[in-house]
Amino acid sequence: MMKLGPRKYDAWWEKVEKLEDLLETTANQVEHAALVLDHNHDLQDKLDKLDESLQAANISKFSSYLVDLLQQKVKSVEERFQACNHEMHSQIELYEHSIVEFHGTLSKLIEESEKRSLENFTGNMPSELWSRISLLIDGWLLEKKISYNDANTLREMVRKRDSRLREAYLSCRDTESREVMDNFLRMALPGTRYSFFFAEMRKHVYRKYLVCNLYDSCSSGLHIAHIAAEMAPVAKVGGLADVISGLGKALQKKGHLVEIILPKYDCMQVDQVSNLKVLDVLVQSYFEGNMFNNKIWTGTVEGLPVYFIEPEHPAKFFWRAQYYGEHDDFKRFSYFSRAALELLYQSGKKVDIIHCHDWQTAFVAPLYWDVYANLGFNSARICFTCHNFEYQGSAPARDLAWCGLDVEHLDRPDRMRDNSHGRINVVKGAIVYSNIVTTVSPTYALEVRSEGGRGLQDTLKVHSRKFLGILNGIDTNTWNPSTDRYLKVQYNANDLQGKAANKAALRKQLNLASAYPSQPLVGCITRLVPQKGVHLIRHAIYKTAELGGQFVLLGSSPVPDIQREFEGIAEYFQNNNNIRLLLKYDDALSHCIYAASDMFIVPSIFEPCGLTQMIAMRYGSVPIVRKTGGLNDSVFDFDDEAIPMEVRNGFTFVKADEQGLSGAMERAFNCYTRKPEVWKQLVQKDMRIDFSWDTSASQYEDIYQKAAARARAAA
């Protein structure tokens, strides 16, 4: 397909104008020639009559000579007419040829324009499109409408982004599912009897949609299935939800087939799921000595294909109006882990990587190797990520039997028995049984090998060769000050006037003092739990007031004593127009605080990764953090001369005490008030740091591929 630049467009419009001039000239010549022709025919008739009259009257030879001369003139006119006629036909042929050429080019331009328009349809949602196709295929197989062989052939075509599947889907997307399935099967089944169908369907689709061959050259990627308890934005409690969607999208963008399996909670945000539907099938899974039916729902979330499992169990495991915090959480999530593996097993997929997260789906690792591998479902390798070693999922050993695990086999010190008491530890089991074990930052990976491991440090040391820390990223589309719809004014690193406008808007919204526009504003967005350093957050409020700044806190606590304490602080400062404590969570307001604040406090006692410091920098709010976990991997002290200047991006302190925090805050305030130009450069540098998922996804891709390669070699 030719692509015309601006100069070529100008050349073709110049040709159009010349064609219009040529057409007008030709039309004038045709009209003149017709008049000459009519006059010539009339003159010839008169000469013939004159000649007859002269002969009858026997006029002199001179008169005869005059007639001959007139006849020569007529002949000359005829010859000139013939020449004019020939020239006219030549110009008409040239005009027709030019018109054909012009229409051909114009058609290409129109086709290119329509193609770009369709690219916006398929190009803006390629993930959504392929996810829907993948869900269709799996649904047909589970509903026993197609065979395993046909399903695997179609899945391979999905992995390779085969354009024929896309074309079939687009050409039939408004028709019944059965017709789509028939078209897919015609492609999947070999044989020449479908070659005419292929050709005709391709012609039809290109005429109707002009589909571009996006991703056709994409190499076959890995098949990755995430089994998790959360996913943003459909079922979000904490950072785990952001990881599932962020990492999933980044891996999908790299060409891998990524699927997510979640419980179908009654409280999940169904409006965040596209094309949600229940399959006409019930998948049975084992639990407590019985087989229970599970409804399977499918849909896409953030462009990713998602399977939601709804157990038909009398305990109504996921109809509790909350995600966690139930008395039988161990039972709920062991059931889900078994059902998720059963879904993969019954779908006949050749998955490369099964990635499970936190204790809620840590059951997957021992279940896979001790139960499903023995059934022939052994193509995958298991990756387990612990997002916070504070939560390990312990229970009496006998409770493992609920989901079909062998208690006697697993209740051993080298397997699932906890290192400090007689109960079993599900996270330990995942560490032992997984092929890859990760956590969410390099520094946290070092910390948990010692006291930060909450009793699992020895197990992590034994399995250190397969354990590493990968720093999480953030969703840079959601957190983007240049496009953020929640902000009063969008802005970027090259134009910080919008940040000042957002600061003024937040002050007005919260009724903060606004007499001094340059007065520093400190933000803090957090859950008020001991891990986050609540005593240091409290100190930061009073220290900000002492230093002459403003402080805005957004967050609440699930711990009643902590919630009451901060309610008391809020009441104490209720008449102070420089301090605001908003003891709740408000997503829209969080965006405004990031944009308005000059500094951002994260004084965590421990922090596996942390996302708020990255988001704050994205919005030009300089972080003040304690050097722990992911904070240590993402924030580097501005005054530390041992660190290259180009990577210094905030202010840090080491000891989890008020003195350390005060020192960091004082240094930040001094830089802000005394070196405004230096501060501006720091803000701009922070805003330009790449905290997207691309780097993290590449690290996961690397370890996935190595594990998959070892699996293929072993097979």
Secondary structure, 3 states (H helix, E strand, C coil): CCCCCHHHHHHHHHHHHHHHHHHHHHHHHHHHHHHHHHHHHHHHHHHHHHHHHHHHHCCCHHHHHHHHHHHHHHHHHHHHHHHHHHHHHHHHHHHHHHHHHHHHHHHHHHHHHHHHHHHHHHHCCHHHHHHHHHHHHHHHHHCCCCCHHHHHHHHHHHHCCCHHHHHHHHHHCCCCHHHHHHHHHHHHCCCHHHHHHHHHHHHHHHHHHCCCCCCCCCCCCCEEEEECCCECCCECCCHHHHHHHHHHHHHHHCCCEEEEEEECCCCCCHHHCEEEEEEEEEEEEEECCEEEEEEEEEEEECCEEEEEEEECCCCCCCCCCCCCCCCCHHHHHHHHHHHHHHHHHHCCCCCCEEEEEHHHHCCHHHHHHHHHHHHCCCCCEEEEECCCCCCCCEECHHHHHHHCCCHHHHCCCCCCECCCCCCEEHHHHHHHHCCEEEECCHHHHHHCCCHHHCCCHHHHHHCHHHEEECCCCCCCCCCCCCCCCCCCCCCECCECHHHHHHHHHHHHHHCCCCCCCCCCEEEEECCCCHHHCHHHHHHHHHHHHHHCCEEEEECCCCCHHHHHHHHHHHHHCCCCCCEEEECCCCHHHHHHHHHHCCEEEECCCCCCCCCHHHHHHHCCCEEEEECCHHHHHHCCECCCCCCCHHHCCEEEECCCCHHHHHHHHHHHHHHHHHCHHHHHHHHHHHHCCCCCCHHHHHHHHHHHHHHHHHHHHHC
